[in-house]
């Protein structure tokens, strides 16, 4: 039997139920507060929210940490590893890019992770540190205005980040 790649995550039935609950609650509360849905693409709002939080939970499993389960006034980060903040981005496109809005430079995270797939199965395409994500050379226009974009081949493998995290955790004790 072939072993699944270490960057592939399939959410369990229980994890799927958690994702659906958190995504639905966040959507309802955000619309009630007047937060504009910033989705790009033809998918439903529900699918966008489920894929987004599903990707966050999948990344958390890979990095052995907890996602942010808040449904009110969520922070500017999705995961926290030690003191590092992580922003998880998702795409359904197999060759999709790691994207960040120009406005993200106001309160940037330390690390940006790209998860590829649709709920409940995601593949981690890699990560970039803040300085890599926000390099002037990564600014482009994909048809919706200027944005930061890194192709998957420019991302670092998640295994490298896992090694850095394990090193930090050993030395934080």
N, C-alpha and C positions, 0 to 999 in steps of 0.2 A: 504494500500500500504506500503510495506517495505521500510524503509529509507536506502539509500546507506551508507556503512561504511564510516567513516570520513577519512580513509586513501586511498579511491578509487577516482581517478580523470579520468574523460572522457573529452578529449579536444573538444571544440566546433568546428564548421566548420571554423570559422575565425581563431581560434588558430591553427587548422590543416594546414591552408594555410600559416600562419606565419612560422610554423615549417618546412614545405616543402621548403619554400623560403630560410630561414636561413641555413638549412642543405645543400641544393644544392649549395648555394653561398660559404659556408665554404669549402665544398668538392672541388669545382673548384679552389678556391684561394689557398688552402693548396697544391693541386697537382701541381699547377703552381709554387709555392715556393719550391717545392721539399720535402715537409713534407711527411714522410712515413705514410701510413694508418696502424695503429696498431690494427686493428680489429682481434678478435679471433673468429673463427667459420665459417660455410659455407654460411652464409647470404651475400647478396650483400652489396657492399660499401654503396649504396644509402640507403638500409634498416638500416644498422648500424648507419648512420648519422641521419636518421629520428627518429629512436628509441632513440638515444642518446639525441638529442635536445628535442624531445617530452618528455622524462623523466625529463629533466631540467625544461621545462615549467610547467609540472605537479607538480614537487616539489615546484617550485616558487608559484604556486597557493595555495598549502597546507600551505606554510610558509608566505603567503601574502607579497611577495617581487617580484622584477623584475629579470628575468634571464639576463645573459650577451648576448646581441644581436650582439656583435662585430663579424665581419667576417674577420678582419685583425688582426694579432698578438694578438689573444685572451689571456687573463691572465691565470694564473694557477688555477683559481677558476671558478666555474659555477654560483654561486649566492653569494650575499653579504647581510648579515643581520646585520645591524649596522656595527660594525668593524669586525665581524666574517666572515671568508671565508668558503664557502661550496662547496664541490666537490660532484656532483651527479653521481652515478654509476647506470647503468641499466643492467638488465638481462631478458631474455625471459623465463628462467627456473623458474617454480613456487617455487622451493626450492633452487634457486641459492644463492650464497654467495656474500657478499660485498667484492669486490676485489680491491686491490691497488698494483701497481707495486712497487718493492723494490726502484726504483729510485724516487718515490713520496716523500720520506723522505727528499730530497734535498730542496724542497719548499712545505712543507705540508700545507694542509688547516686545519682549526680549527675543521670542522665537515664533516663527510662523510655520505651521505644518499643513501640508496638502493631503487630503484624503480624497480618493477617487472611488466612485461607485454610487449605488443607490441602496437605500435602506432595505434590508438589514446587513448588507455585505459591503465592506470597504477595504480598499488597498491603500496603504500609505505610500505616496509617491516620493516623500522626502520632506526635508525642512530647510529653512534658511534662518540665519540670525538676522536681527534687526538691520544691521549695517548692510547686509547683502540684499535684503528685501527693498530697502529704501535708497539704494544706489541710484544716482541720476541716470545711469545707463539702463536701468530697468523700467523707466517711464515710457509708456506707449499709449496709443489710442486704439482700442479694439472696436470702435464704433459708438461708444457711449461716453466719450470724453477721456481726458488723460487719466491714467491709472498706472499703478506699479504692477508689473507682470514678470514672472520668472518661469521659463519653460522647465519641465520636469528634469531634463538633463542637466540643468544648472543647480538642482537641489542636492543637498547632502543626504546620504542614506540615514534612515531613522536609527539604525544600529549604532551609528556614531553618536547620536544624541543620547541614546540609552547608556552608552559607555560613560559619557560625560556626567550624566545624572547619577549613575552608580558611584562614580568617583566622588562627586560632591556629597552624596548621602553618607559615604564612608567617612568623610572628613568633617562632616557636620556633627557627628556624635560626640 
